[in-house]
């Protein structure tokens, strides 16, 4: 019994969005909000909700909300959160779903209620939007630009930045440091790499709990290698080189932490070795975390 209770508590702690969505509705503030088949603007549009429509929320995904929509094939749809506000079902007129054409019946009630409530700003630089009493405001998580760090094979660590355009094409920058020793040569080689590159997301797989984005990519590696410690009297020797790396991986985002993306990559790299006996392995594995500030 104790184990079962602990499991329930852990599940709720890891998924606070699930708890918030149980008695939550979404009120459309835009003139018209597109209802998508999935939580991405590249999925088909299954309907439209007019201004003032109140939609029952079953899941808050951060930048998207999952709502009841009978006209959709599976009875649910997704709407971008910037098109309205989240609020308590008690404070708004409940409506299981409002397909296109029927939303106008509730627009007068919800619009008048919103006009009497205080205005609140979701984040700096975003327009002020009305909210209903008891509403839970969520800043849209766009996953446009993120910064973070990474670790990889050959004792690699460093900083990384990633930017996405239209959820498909991405740009990545990395500044890393690694070091290696050799069984056949004395000393240690320390390398600094600057790696600009591009990413392409293959598709998005979004559930109520996680967002999975597989991708492929390639970077150009500008490296500066330094050999040191061969003998006490030997000076450090440095060389510069240019290589490349191709890889595939996936970025994972949890619904309870919509701004954080955890990535894992594996790929092939070709980096010129400036010092005999210190050839890096062509297989490269890395794990990175990005916090999306925009």
N, C-alpha and C positions, 0 to 999 in steps of 0.2 A: 504493500500500500504506500509506504514511504517512497519507494523508488518511482512508483507511478506519479505521485504528486510532484516529486522533484523533476521528472521528465516534463510534466505539464508546465511547471514554472520556468524551466529552461527554454522550452519552445516559445512561450510568450515573451520572454526576455529577448530572445533572438529575433523575434518578429513583431515588434511593436505596431507596425503598420496594420497587421491583421486585427489587433484589438481595436484600433481607432476606426476601422472601416465598418465595424458591425452596426453602428447606429449613426452613420454619416451619410449625408446627401451632398450632391454637387449641383450648385446653382450656376447656370450659364449666364455670364455677364456680357459676352461678345454678342454681336448682332446675329451670328450663326456659328455654331461649333460643329466641326466635322467629327463624326463618330467612325473610328477606324476598327478594322477587324483585329488588329494587334497593336501593342503599344509602340508603334513606330510609324512615322509618316510615309514610309515606303510600302506599307500594307494597304489593301483596298479600303476605300471609304464605303461603309455600309449604311450610312444615314447622316442626317443633320438634325441638330437640336437648336431650336430658336431661342432668342434671348429670353431669360426668365424661366426656362425649363428646369425642373428639379429632377435629378436623376439619382436613383438609389445606388450607393457605392458599395461594392463587395470587396475591393482591394485598393489600397493606396500604394502605388509603385514609385512615389517620389515625384517624377515629372509627368506621370500619367496616372489616371485613375480608371479602374475597371468598373463599368456600370452595367446595369440590366438594360438590354436592348432587344426586344422580341423580334424585330425585323432581321437581326443577324442570324446566320445559320446555326450558331450554337447558343443563341439567346443572350449574348453579352457583347459589349463593345468597349472601346477605349477612347478616352478624350483627353486632350492635352490640358494640363491643369491651369495654364495661363489663360484659358478661355472662361474661367469662372472661379468660384470659391467653394471651399469645403465648409460644411456646417453641420450642426446637430440636426437630426431628423425631427426633434421636438420643436426646433426653432423655425423649421421650414415646412411648407406643405408637402407631405409625403406623396411620392409618385414612384411606383415600381420602375417604370420606364416611360419615356415620352418620345415615341417615334415622330418622324417628320409629319407635320400637319396637325398633330394633336397637342403640341407644346404650347400653342397660343392660349389654351384654356387656363393654364396656370401662370402665364406670364404676368397678368395684372396683379395677382396676389403676391407673387415673389418679388416683382419689381417694386411694389409699394413698400414691402417689408424691408427690402434692401436700401430704399431711399431714406429710411428713418434710422438706420444703423450707422455707427461711426465709420469713417474711412480709415483704412489701414494700408500701410505700404509693405509689400512682401519682401523687398530687398532694395538696397541702394541702387538707384538708376532705373528702377521699374516703376510703371505708372501706379498711382493710387487707385485701389479698387475697393468697392464696398464689401463688407462682410456681414453675415448674420450673427446674431448673438450666439455665443458658444462655438463659433466656428474654429476650425483648426487650420491655420494658414501654413502652407508648405511652399517653400521657395522652389521654383521649377529647377530640376536637375538636368541641365542640357548636355553635359558631357562633351563640351566643345574644347576646353583647354584644361589640362591637368598637369601637375608637377608631382614628383616623388623621387624614389630611390630604387636601386636594383642591386642584386647580388647574382654572381654567376660562377661558372667553373674557372679554374686557375686563380682562385682567390680574388675574383673580380668584385668590385663594389663601386658605387658612384651615384650620380644624380641623373635624372631623366625627365623629359618633358614630352607631352603628347597632345596633339590637337587633331580634332576630327572635323571633317566638312561633309555635311549631309549624311552623317552616320555611316559613310562608306570609305571615303578617301581620307587618309590620315598622314600627318607629318610627325616625325619623332626625332628628338635630339637627345644624345647621350654623352656624358662626360664621365669616364670610368678610369680606374687604376687597377692594375693587377701585377702580380709578381710570380716568378717561377725559378726553380733551381733545376739542375741537371745531374743525372747520374754519370755523365761522361765528360762534363766540363766543370771547372771551378767557378765560384761566384754566384751571383744572383742577378737576374734581369728584371728590372721594374719598368712597366710600360704605362703610359698615359694615352688614352684614346679619346678622340672627339669623333662622334659618329652621327652625322645627319642622314636621314633616310625617309622612306615613304612606307605606308601601310595601306592595305586594302582589306576591308571587312567583307567576308564572304556572305554572311547573313546574320540576322539577330534571332536568338531563341530566348523568349521572355516568358517566364511563368510567374505565378503569384509570389514566388520566393526569390528567384535569381534571374539575372539577365546575363546570358552567355553570348559573347561576340567573337567567333573565330576569325582569324585574319592571317594573311601572309605579308611578308615585307622584305625589304632589302635596305642595307645601309652601306655607306662608304666610310671606311675606317682610316682616319688620319692618326698615326701613332708615333709616339716619341719613346724610344727604348734606351735604357741606361744599364750598362753592365758595371757591377761594382763587386768588391770583395774578392777578387782573384788572388791577390797577394797583398800584404800590408803596404808595400811600396808602390803598387800599381794605382794609377789615377783612374777615376771613373771615365768610361767611354760611352758616348751617346750617339745614336743614329735615328734618323727619321724615315718613315715609310708610309705607304698607302696600300690598303687592302680593301676587302669587302666582306660582307656577311649577308647571307640569305637565310630566312627562317620562317617558321610557322608557329602559331600559338593561339591563345584565346584569352580574352579579358572577361573576368567574372565579377559581377556586381550583385550584392545582396539587397533585397528590398528594404531591410532594416538599416542599411548604410548606403543610400543611393548615390552619394557623392564619391565613394571610394571604389576603385577598380583594381582588382588583383589579376596580374597577368603572368603567364608562364610561356616561355619560348624555347624552342629547340631548333637548331639549324647547322649550317655548314659555313665555315669561315676560311678565308684565304688571306693570311697576313704574312708579309715577307719577314723572314727572320734575319736580323742584322748580325747575329752572333751564332757561330756553329755550336751545335749541341743544345740550343734553346729553341727548338721548333715547337710552337704551341699545337695542341691537338686541334684537328679541323672540326671536331664536334664541339658545339658550344651550347650550353644550357643556362638559362637565366630565369629569375623570378623578380618581378617588379611590382610596385604598388604606386598608384597615381591617385592623388586627391584632386578632384575636379573643382576648380575655383570658379569656373564659368560653364 
